[in-house]
Amino acid sequence: MDLVPPSYLLALRFTLAAAFMALAFPGRMKKLDRGSLTCGLIMGIFLTLAYLFQTYGIKYTTASKNAFITALYVVLVPFLYWKISKKRPGLNQIAAGLVAVIGLALLTLKHESGINLGDALTFLCGVCFAVHMICTEEYTKRCDPILLATVQVAAVGVFNWLLAPFLDGPGAFDPAILLHKSPDPGTSLSVPHLYHCGISDPDRGTEISQRQYGLPSFYPWKPYSGPCFL
């Protein structure tokens, strides 16, 4: 974010990721129908909000707090799904949720005077991720997971291109920065960006496919890895 404003970074990242996914699955793209498009767009809306809240939230809080508060969506999912499916969570899920919330509070409020703006934005990110996970659970029952993943990633890119001029200013992004070269490869835009576009974002196709076959998603483990690098 030192090189590219948050919303432009998300727009560029997801646009390239969508192009990568479309090229990787040309046969699936030919089968795109209205149902997959609609469901993918809905998922894209919540994913856009989640990433915007997370990206702007981290500007006002620490990376460790941002990672753990984002992980709160794992706790929220069964309770939000309860409202939709009328399927009450088991006692084990309720107990695990309470323990997780207590642990989250101890971790995020330690050495802090209180909850700041970044924490609040990150919490909204967690809520959006929880709704997105519920949508994934429901939509994979009737749509191709690869199509869903590609449409939602493309939607995030489009939404961010539309919002970027209002959030970060119309002239905040200079395309010439893509050619930026740094003596330290780790600080160049190309290295982390290629990772996100080629691996991190397309892996949502794997996550959605896991939900279609009733397998647990590996994504909830990602937020917990944040503090490990601090």
Contacts in CASP RR format, 6 or more apart in sequence:
PFRMAT RR
TARGET T0000
AUTHOR 0000-0000-0000
METHOD contacts of the structure
MODEL  1
MDLVPPSYLLALRFTLAAAFMALAFPGRMKKLDRGSLTCGLIMGIFLTLA
YLFQTYGIKYTTASKNAFITALYVVLVPFLYWKISKKRPGLNQIAAGLVA
VIGLALLTLKHESGINLGDALTFLCGVCFAVHMICTEEYTKRCDPILLAT
VQVAAVGVFNWLLAPFLDGPGAFDPAILLHKSPDPGTSLSVPHLYHCGIS
DPDRGTEISQRQYGLPSFYPWKPYSGPCFL
1 9 0 8 1.000
1 55 0 8 1.000
1 59 0 8 1.000
3 177 0 8 1.000
3 180 0 8 1.000
3 189 0 8 1.000
4 12 0 8 1.000
4 173 0 8 1.000
4 177 0 8 1.000
4 189 0 8 1.000
5 164 0 8 1.000
5 167 0 8 1.000
5 168 0 8 1.000
5 169 0 8 1.000
5 172 0 8 1.000
5 173 0 8 1.000
6 52 0 8 1.000
6 55 0 8 1.000
6 56 0 8 1.000
6 59 0 8 1.000
6 167 0 8 1.000
6 168 0 8 1.000
7 52 0 8 1.000
7 55 0 8 1.000
7 160 0 8 1.000
7 163 0 8 1.000
7 164 0 8 1.000
7 167 0 8 1.000
7 168 0 8 1.000
8 160 0 8 1.000
8 164 0 8 1.000
8 168 0 8 1.000
8 172 0 8 1.000
8 173 0 8 1.000
9 55 0 8 1.000
10 48 0 8 1.000
10 51 0 8 1.000
10 52 0 8 1.000
10 55 0 8 1.000
10 156 0 8 1.000
10 157 0 8 1.000
10 160 0 8 1.000
11 157 0 8 1.000
11 160 0 8 1.000
11 161 0 8 1.000
11 164 0 8 1.000
12 193 0 8 1.000
13 157 0 8 1.000
13 193 0 8 1.000
13 196 0 8 1.000
13 197 0 8 1.000
13 201 0 8 1.000
14 153 0 8 1.000
14 154 0 8 1.000
14 156 0 8 1.000
14 157 0 8 1.000
14 160 0 8 1.000
14 201 0 8 1.000
15 154 0 8 1.000
15 157 0 8 1.000
15 158 0 8 1.000
15 161 0 8 1.000
16 193 0 8 1.000
16 197 0 8 1.000
16 198 0 8 1.000
17 153 0 8 1.000
17 196 0 8 1.000
17 197 0 8 1.000
17 198 0 8 1.000
17 201 0 8 1.000
17 202 0 8 1.000
18 150 0 8 1.000
18 153 0 8 1.000
18 154 0 8 1.000
18 157 0 8 1.000
20 197 0 8 1.000
20 198 0 8 1.000
20 202 0 8 1.000
21 146 0 8 1.000
21 149 0 8 1.000
21 150 0 8 1.000
21 153 0 8 1.000
21 202 0 8 1.000
21 205 0 8 1.000
22 29 0 8 1.000
22 150 0 8 1.000
22 154 0 8 1.000
24 202 0 8 1.000
25 146 0 8 1.000
25 150 0 8 1.000
28 144 0 8 1.000
28 146 0 8 1.000
28 147 0 8 1.000
28 150 0 8 1.000
29 147 0 8 1.000
29 150 0 8 1.000
31 144 0 8 1.000
31 147 0 8 1.000
32 147 0 8 1.000
32 151 0 8 1.000
35 142 0 8 1.000
35 143 0 8 1.000
36 143 0 8 1.000
36 144 0 8 1.000
36 147 0 8 1.000
36 148 0 8 1.000
36 151 0 8 1.000
37 151 0 8 1.000
39 135 0 8 1.000
39 139 0 8 1.000
39 142 0 8 1.000
39 143 0 8 1.000
39 148 0 8 1.000
39 151 0 8 1.000
40 139 0 8 1.000
40 143 0 8 1.000
40 147 0 8 1.000
40 148 0 8 1.000
40 151 0 8 1.000
40 152 0 8 1.000
40 155 0 8 1.000
41 151 0 8 1.000
41 152 0 8 1.000
41 155 0 8 1.000
42 135 0 8 1.000
42 139 0 8 1.000
43 132 0 8 1.000
43 135 0 8 1.000
43 136 0 8 1.000
43 139 0 8 1.000
43 148 0 8 1.000
43 151 0 8 1.000
43 152 0 8 1.000
43 155 0 8 1.000
44 132 0 8 1.000
44 151 0 8 1.000
44 152 0 8 1.000
44 153 0 8 1.000
44 155 0 8 1.000
44 156 0 8 1.000
44 159 0 8 1.000
45 155 0 8 1.000
45 159 0 8 1.000
46 128 0 8 1.000
46 129 0 8 1.000
46 131 0 8 1.000
46 132 0 8 1.000
46 135 0 8 1.000
47 128 0 8 1.000
47 132 0 8 1.000
47 152 0 8 1.000
47 155 0 8 1.000
47 156 0 8 1.000
48 155 0 8 1.000
48 156 0 8 1.000
48 157 0 8 1.000
48 159 0 8 1.000
48 160 0 8 1.000
48 163 0 8 1.000
49 124 0 8 1.000
49 125 0 8 1.000
49 128 0 8 1.000
50 125 0 8 1.000
50 126 0 8 1.000
50 128 0 8 1.000
50 129 0 8 1.000
50 132 0 8 1.000
51 125 0 8 1.000
51 156 0 8 1.000
52 160 0 8 1.000
52 163 0 8 1.000
52 167 0 8 1.000
53 121 0 8 1.000
53 122 0 8 1.000
53 124 0 8 1.000
53 125 0 8 1.000
53 126 0 8 1.000
53 128 0 8 1.000
54 66 0 8 1.000
54 70 0 8 1.000
54 121 0 8 1.000
54 122 0 8 1.000
54 125 0 8 1.000
54 126 0 8 1.000
56 118 0 8 1.000
56 121 0 8 1.000
57 66 0 8 1.000
57 117 0 8 1.000
57 118 0 8 1.000
57 119 0 8 1.000
57 121 0 8 1.000
57 122 0 8 1.000
57 125 0 8 1.000
58 66 0 8 1.000
58 118 0 8 1.000
58 122 0 8 1.000
59 118 0 8 1.000
60 116 0 8 1.000
60 117 0 8 1.000
60 118 0 8 1.000
60 119 0 8 1.000
60 121 0 8 1.000
61 69 0 8 1.000
61 116 0 8 1.000
61 117 0 8 1.000
61 118 0 8 1.000
61 119 0 8 1.000
61 122 0 8 1.000
62 230 0 8 1.000
63 226 0 8 1.000
63 227 0 8 1.000
63 230 0 8 1.000
64 107 0 8 1.000
64 226 0 8 1.000
64 227 0 8 1.000
64 230 0 8 1.000
65 107 0 8 1.000
65 108 0 8 1.000
65 112 0 8 1.000
65 119 0 8 1.000
65 122 0 8 1.000
66 118 0 8 1.000
66 122 0 8 1.000
67 223 0 8 1.000
67 224 0 8 1.000
67 225 0 8 1.000
67 226 0 8 1.000
67 227 0 8 1.000
68 104 0 8 1.000
68 107 0 8 1.000
68 108 0 8 1.000
68 223 0 8 1.000
68 224 0 8 1.000
68 227 0 8 1.000
69 104 0 8 1.000
69 108 0 8 1.000
69 119 0 8 1.000
69 122 0 8 1.000
69 123 0 8 1.000
69 125 0 8 1.000
69 126 0 8 1.000
70 122 0 8 1.000
70 125 0 8 1.000
70 126 0 8 1.000
70 129 0 8 1.000
70 223 0 8 1.000
71 104 0 8 1.000
71 220 0 8 1.000
71 223 0 8 1.000
71 224 0 8 1.000
72 100 0 8 1.000
72 101 0 8 1.000
72 104 0 8 1.000
72 123 0 8 1.000
72 126 0 8 1.000
73 125 0 8 1.000
73 126 0 8 1.000
73 127 0 8 1.000
73 128 0 8 1.000
73 129 0 8 1.000
73 130 0 8 1.000
73 133 0 8 1.000
73 220 0 8 1.000
74 100 0 8 1.000
74 220 0 8 1.000
75 96 0 8 1.000
75 97 0 8 1.000
75 100 0 8 1.000
75 101 0 8 1.000
75 104 0 8 1.000
76 126 0 8 1.000
76 127 0 8 1.000
76 130 0 8 1.000
77 130 0 8 1.000
77 133 0 8 1.000
77 134 0 8 1.000
78 89 0 8 1.000
78 93 0 8 1.000
79 89 0 8 1.000
80 130 0 8 1.000
80 131 0 8 1.000
80 134 0 8 1.000
81 87 0 8 1.000
81 134 0 8 1.000
81 137 0 8 1.000
82 88 0 8 1.000
82 89 0 8 1.000
84 134 0 8 1.000
84 138 0 8 1.000
108 115 0 8 1.000
108 119 0 8 1.000
109 115 0 8 1.000
133 217 0 8 1.000
136 148 0 8 1.000
136 207 0 8 1.000
136 208 0 8 1.000
136 211 0 8 1.000
137 211 0 8 1.000
139 148 0 8 1.000
140 148 0 8 1.000
140 208 0 8 1.000
140 209 0 8 1.000
140 211 0 8 1.000
140 212 0 8 1.000
141 212 0 8 1.000
145 205 0 8 1.000
145 208 0 8 1.000
145 209 0 8 1.000
145 211 0 8 1.000
145 212 0 8 1.000
146 205 0 8 1.000
146 208 0 8 1.000
146 209 0 8 1.000
148 205 0 8 1.000
148 208 0 8 1.000
149 202 0 8 1.000
149 204 0 8 1.000
149 205 0 8 1.000
149 207 0 8 1.000
149 208 0 8 1.000
149 209 0 8 1.000
150 205 0 8 1.000
152 204 0 8 1.000
153 201 0 8 1.000
153 202 0 8 1.000
153 204 0 8 1.000
164 172 0 8 1.000
164 173 0 8 1.000
165 171 0 8 1.000
177 189 0 8 1.000
178 189 0 8 1.000
178 190 0 8 1.000
180 188 0 8 1.000
180 189 0 8 1.000
181 188 0 8 1.000
182 188 0 8 1.000
185 191 0 8 1.000
186 192 0 8 1.000
204 219 0 8 1.000
207 217 0 8 1.000
207 218 0 8 1.000
207 219 0 8 1.000
210 216 0 8 1.000
210 217 0 8 1.000
210 218 0 8 1.000
211 217 0 8 1.000
END
